[in-house]
Every structure is written in structure tokens, then in C-alpha cells.
Amino acid sequence: MPGGQPDPLRGRAPAGLCCVQAGRTRRAARAVVGPAAVALALSVAVAQAAGEATPHVPVTRVHPTRYRATVEVSGQIAAVQSATIAAQRAGVIGTVLFHSGETVTKGEVLLRFDDGVERAQVALDRAKLDQAGRTIARDRKLRAISGVSEAQVETDQAGYAEAAAQLALDTARENRRIVRAPFGGILGIRRVSAGDYLAQGATITTITQTDPLRVLFAVPETELAGIGFGDAFRFTAPGAGGNDGTDVAAAQTGRILALSPQLNATTRARMVEGRIANPDHNLMPGAFGTVTIATGTPVAAYRVPATAVDYGPLGSFVYAVDRRASKSVVRAVYVKILSTAGATTIIRAAKATPLNTIVAIGGFKLQDGEGIVPETAGALQAARVKPGAKS
């Protein structure tokens, strides 16, 4: 301006122009914010709709049972009967009638010594006995007609009894020259051959009864409650060889036959003897294994799938399914796990809470009090899961 006065409008936009620019800015902001807000609202609506969908959950009925705690101890197998067969008298072996590892029955002849002298003596005794018998018969006829005295008859009767006793004695001596199996079982390694001279007491072989078998084990003093005569136990011997040469774990169920009347002063354990069957002869005397036996008092419990048990900060729990206002809801029930075997778990509900139907699998996705649609496992697997629904 003239006189060097500054222009008050220089450097500033006109008022009308400022209003126009401000309006454009607000319209641009609305154009940008509008689609984002709509998208956010839609996403929230979808999430809410997904959250409101009732999940289809597999359920199962629980099975009440009685449970006893078990204890595992080391056990050893022993034969019910086992013997070393030896020579009762010295002599030369005539015939060997068995082979190593052969299965024999009670009384079966295994070996014969050279018994020619004994057999001849028995034949002589038998002849004397026959003669004494004929003498007694003749005396009785003569006594009927007073042809012989009573004293003579008594003397001949004594002679007959003596001949019978001598025959029995020599027959027993002959039988000692024959070796028989004392009981049925499996023979060990043969240690003699025909023609060998054996001294009295020399070992011929061994024999062992392998079915049934004894099981010897010790139960600690603290685990003895509830264990008694006739109780069942399970014996497992890892690596027992089968008849086909395979390496298998043999397990047999047995019964307790005897308990020691006193505790071991050193180990504070009570010795127990049981009996198990061994029809396949997989188990051998002398082998060690594990004895599993129930102890304590039976308690009420439930048998459930192992997948039904969930774990939280406060412990293990299952979801019970209740009916409330014509719909099914889940309720967390804390339990104590008593035993797990494979896919089955034995549980005991806290505070004796009754259980009927529980969630079989997938409980970690649920919340206490949440509504569900109960389904059997097979039906849920066959059904097509809807998008956005919990499964």
C-alpha cells in the first residue's frame, strides 16, 4: 500500500475460500471413515453371530464301577514240583528209555538197571510161595480127617507167610532197579547212557512240573490292607519266549494260596505265595516278573473315556451335561483320577457328585454353564460341521 503500510489480507486466505476448504476436508473425512466403520460393524455382527451359535458336542454316559487301588511288586516263579532223579542203588545201566526235554507222565519208566540177579531171586521166591500154598491146602484136607496135627498146620501157615514176605522184599529190591517218573512234568538234560556204572545217589536227570506254577512275592507292610487268601493277582513276565520263538510279554491271572504268618524283620514285608496256570509253557521256573494285586477297600467310581478328562489350574475335571429350561448346559465337576489304562480312565467325583452324562471330547473349548447340543460321537463325526460353529 502507499506509504509503506502492510496489506492486512496478505498471507491469509480469504474467508470464503477457507469455508470452502473446510467443507471439502470434512466431506473427505466422512468419505474415508464411513467404509471402515461399516466394515468394523459388520465384523462385530459376524463375531456376535458366531458366538451365539450353539456348539454340537459329543457326549457319553458314564458307567459306575467299584475300584480298588493296585500295587506292583516284583515276583519270582517257582515250580510246584521239581526233583533231581538219582540212582537209589549202585549198578550198571541196562536201558535208557527217555530223552532230554521229554514230557512224561507219573510212573513212566525212564531207566532200567541190569537186574538179572534180582529177577532171578524174585522168581525163586515166587516158586517157594507157590509151594507153601500147596502145602497149606494139603494140610487143610488132612486136618479134616485128623491126618495132621494142628501144630503142623500152624507151622506151614507161618512158612507161607514168610515166603510171601520174602517175595515182597525181593520184588521191592527189583523195583529199585527201575527208575520211574515221580510225577508228570518235563525232563531235564540226560546225564547217563546205557552201560554206564552209576554210584548210589548219582544224578540221572531232573524233572520239573511247569503247569501250574508258584509265584512268590513280598508285599510291603503299608500295602497289606485288604489282601487275603484267594485274592486274584496278575503276573507279567516281560520277554517270555513263546512256543513259536517270538519274544512276547506273558501275563497270567492267579490266586493267592498262602501268606506268611510274620513280616520280614529287615524289609518289613510279608511273603505271599500264589498259583498261576501255564498251559502254553511260556513261563519258566526261576523267571522274574511283575505282580499286580489289588489292595485297600473298594470305592465307588466311574469309568469314562480318557479324552473326557480336562485339566485346569484347580485340578482335573469333567463337564457334566445338565438340562436347564429345555436346553443342555455343561457344568464343570472336579474329579480325582484313580487309574488310566489305554483309552479308559477311572475317576472319582469330588464330594460324591453323581454323574450321568458327560462331554466325551473337546471340553477344553467350552465354558462352565455354556449351552450345547449333545451328540453321540458317531453322529457328530458323520454330520457336516457348519461354518463358524464350534465343534
Secondary structure, 3 states (H helix, E strand, C coil): CHHHCCCCCCCCCCHHHHHHHHHHHHHHHHHHHHHHHHHHHHHHHHHHHHHHCCCEEEEEECEEEEEEEEEEEEEEEEECCEEEEECCCCEEEEEECCCCCCEECCCCEEEEECCHHHHHHHHHHHHHHHHHHHHHHHHHHHHHCCCCCHHHHHHHHHHHHHHHHHHHHHHHHHHCCEEECCCCEEECCCCCCCCCEECCCCEEEEEECCCCEEEEEEEEHHHCCCCCCCCEEEEEEEEEECCCCCEEEEEEEEEEEEEEEEECCCCCEEEEEEEECCCCCCCCCCCEEEEEEEEEEEEEEEEEEHHHCEEECCEEEEEEEEEECCEEEEEEEEEEEEEEECCEEEEEEHHHCCCCEEECCCHHHCCCCCEEEEECHHHHHHCCCCCCCCC
